[in-house]
């Protein structure tokens, strides 16, 4: 009588543990991508530098960086000028189909998780090469 309840609690712990782990990883990836993008020395390097930093952060959390989507966009006029707000969004579809009894509740055996970070392009960055 207690065994089904125990198994439900274990499945819930595994599920919420995975979701929390991926959420923390996405928070760090979007933060690192934003910091690397806004600290680029040349305006054209910001997006590529941020994408690389975000993917390396996800790899450090042992998540498949190819399965994640990292988007870096400049708000406002769209120009990469000093002081421009930059939005970095990281999304990941967490697979939960291997947790018993949970695949009936999750659509497509995946849970979409997203994290967004805002920052500004550095006002006083150096111009040395």
Secondary structure as GFF3:
##gff-version 3
##sequence-region A 1 129
A	DSSP	alpha_helix	2	38	.	.	.	ID=ss1
A	DSSP	three_ten_helix	43	45	.	.	.	ID=ss2
A	DSSP	alpha_helix	46	60	.	.	.	ID=ss3
A	DSSP	three_ten_helix	65	67	.	.	.	ID=ss4
A	DSSP	beta_strand	68	74	.	.	.	ID=ss5
A	DSSP	beta_strand	85	95	.	.	.	ID=ss6
A	DSSP	three_ten_helix	107	109	.	.	.	ID=ss7
A	DSSP	beta_strand	110	120	.	.	.	ID=ss8
###
